[in-house]
Amino acid sequence: MILRLLNMQGIAGLAASAGLALLLILAKVDARHWRKQSAQFEQLYHGEQAAFARTVADYRAAADAARAADRAAAERVAAEQRQINERAIDDYQARLTAVRDRAQRLQQRLAATADSCTGRSASMSGVAPAPCGIVEAAGEDGLPAADALVATEQAIQLDELINWVRAQGSVDPNPRPKP
């Protein structure tokens, strides 16, 4: 029976079977190889995904930290500006009060001097007369007292505004580096 199979067709069939068996073995080896490669590629893929997730988390954390630093810097700047505003208002009010008090004292002194000039009697001939004309002439060359007070108040206002602008300009809005 084996001799009948060993004819040309049998030999060709055996050769074809051996070739197909060899191809099957090669396909199995190739499949095993690609299965291993697939596992390695899957590990690489998961590693890349984990690295990407870490990168995203790091960027989000950095953005949150930057937002917190910006918020803290804004609060610090706002606090400094409030202090500057309060200081400027207090200085302005103090200077205005001082000028108004000085103007009132000057007005009272001028009124007292003017009263003493009008109330002088002629019977005191031994005392030299006070220069009353000088008191009245003092206001003639300059501004009237009310206008002088307004001009002084405006000058103080402008001076304090300049000081306020300089102080506000010196506030650094950038966050301070941590030591």
C-alpha positions in Angstrom: 0.0 0.0 0.0 2.8 2.3 0.6 4.1 1.6 -2.8 1.0 2.7 -4.4 1.3 6.0 -2.6 4.8 6.6 -3.7 4.0 7.3 -7.2 4.3 10.8 -8.5 1.0 12.0 -7.2 1.7 10.5 -3.8 5.2 12.1 -3.6 3.7 15.4 -4.6 1.0 15.0 -2.0 3.5 14.2 0.7 5.7 17.1 -0.4 2.7 19.4 -0.3 1.7 18.1 3.1 5.2 18.6 4.4 5.3 22.1 3.0 1.9 22.9 4.5 3.0 21.5 7.9 6.2 23.6 7.7 4.1 26.6 6.9 1.8 25.8 9.8 4.8 25.6 12.1 6.2 28.8 10.8 2.8 30.5 11.2 2.6 29.2 14.8 6.1 30.6 15.6 5.2 33.9 13.9 2.0 34.1 15.9 3.9 33.4 19.1 6.4 36.1 18.2 3.7 38.7 17.5 1.9 37.8 20.7 5.1 38.6 22.6 5.5 41.8 20.6 1.9 42.7 21.2 2.4 42.3 25.0 5.5 44.6 24.8 3.6 47.1 22.7 0.7 47.0 25.1 3.1 47.7 28.0 4.6 50.6 26.1 1.2 51.9 25.3 0.1 51.8 28.9 3.4 53.4 30.0 2.8 56.2 27.5 -0.7 56.6 28.7 0.5 56.8 32.3 3.2 59.3 31.4 0.7 61.4 29.6 -1.7 61.3 32.6 1.2 62.3 34.9 2.1 65.2 32.5 -1.5 66.4 32.4 -1.7 66.2 36.2 1.6 68.1 36.6 0.4 70.8 34.2 -2.9 71.1 36.1 -1.1 71.3 39.4 1.3 73.9 38.0 -1.6 75.9 36.7 -3.4 75.7 40.0 -0.3 76.8 41.8 0.1 79.7 39.4 -3.5 80.7 40.0 -3.0 80.6 43.7 0.2 82.7 43.4 -1.6 85.2 41.2 -4.5 85.3 43.8 -2.1 85.9 46.6 -0.2 88.5 44.7 -3.5 90.3 43.8 -4.5 90.2 47.5 -1.1 91.5 48.5 -1.2 94.3 45.9 -4.8 95.2 47.0 -3.7 95.4 50.6 -0.7 97.6 49.8 -2.9 99.9 47.7 -5.5 100.1 50.5 -2.7 101.1 52.9 -1.4 103.7 50.5 -4.9 105.1 50.0 -5.6 105.3 53.7 -2.2 106.9 54.4 -2.7 109.4 51.5 -6.2 110.3 52.8 -4.9 110.7 56.4 -2.0 112.9 55.3 -4.2 115.0 53.1 -6.8 115.5 55.8 -4.0 116.4 58.3 -2.4 118.9 56.0 -5.8 120.5 55.2 -6.6 120.8 58.9 -3.3 122.3 59.6 -3.6 124.9 56.8 -7.2 125.8 57.8 -6.2 126.2 61.4 -3.3 128.4 60.4 -5.5 130.5 58.1 -8.1 130.9 60.9 -5.4 132.0 63.4 -4.0 134.4 60.8 -7.5 135.8 60.2 -8.0 136.2 64.0 -4.6 137.9 64.4 -5.4 140.3 61.5 -8.8 141.0 63.0 -7.3 141.7 66.4 -4.6 144.0 64.9 -7.2 145.8 62.8 -9.4 146.3 66.0 -6.4 147.7 67.9 -5.8 150.2 65.1 -9.4 151.5 65.0 -9.7 151.6 68.8 -6.6 153.8 69.3 -7.2 157.0 71.2 -5.4 160.3 70.4 -4.6 161.0 74.1 -1.6 158.6 74.1 0.8 160.9 72.5 3.9 159.5 74.1 3.6 156.1 72.5 4.6 155.7 68.9 1.6 154.8 66.7 1.5 151.2 65.5 1.9 150.8 61.8 -1.8 150.0 61.1 -1.6 150.7 57.4 0.9 147.9 57.0 -1.7 145.3 58.1 -4.2 146.5 55.6 -1.7 146.8 52.8 -0.4 143.2 53.4 -3.4 141.7 51.6 -3.4 144.1 48.7 -0.5 142.7 46.7 -1.5 139.0 47.1 -4.7 137.1 46.9 -7.6 137.8 49.2 -7.5 135.5 52.3 -10.3 133.2 51.1 -8.7 132.8 47.6 -5.3 132.2 49.2 -6.8 129.5 51.3 -8.4 127.8 48.3 -5.2 128.0 46.3 -3.2 126.5 49.2 -5.8 123.7 49.6 -5.6 122.9 45.8 -1.7 122.9 46.0 -1.9 120.5 48.9 -4.4 118.4 47.0 -2.1 118.2 43.9 0.9 117.5 46.1 -0.8 114.6 47.8 -2.1 113.3 44.4 1.5 113.3 43.1 2.6 111.4 46.3 -0.3 109.0 45.9 0.5 108.3 42.2 4.2 107.7 43.0 3.3 105.3 45.9 0.8 103.4 43.7 3.4 103.2 41.0 5.9 101.6 43.4 3.7 98.7 44.1 5.1 95.6 42.4 2.2 93.5 41.0 4.4 90.4 40.4 4.5 87.7 43.0 7.6 87.8 45.2 9.9 84.8 44.7 10.0 82.4 47.6 13.4 82.1 49.4 
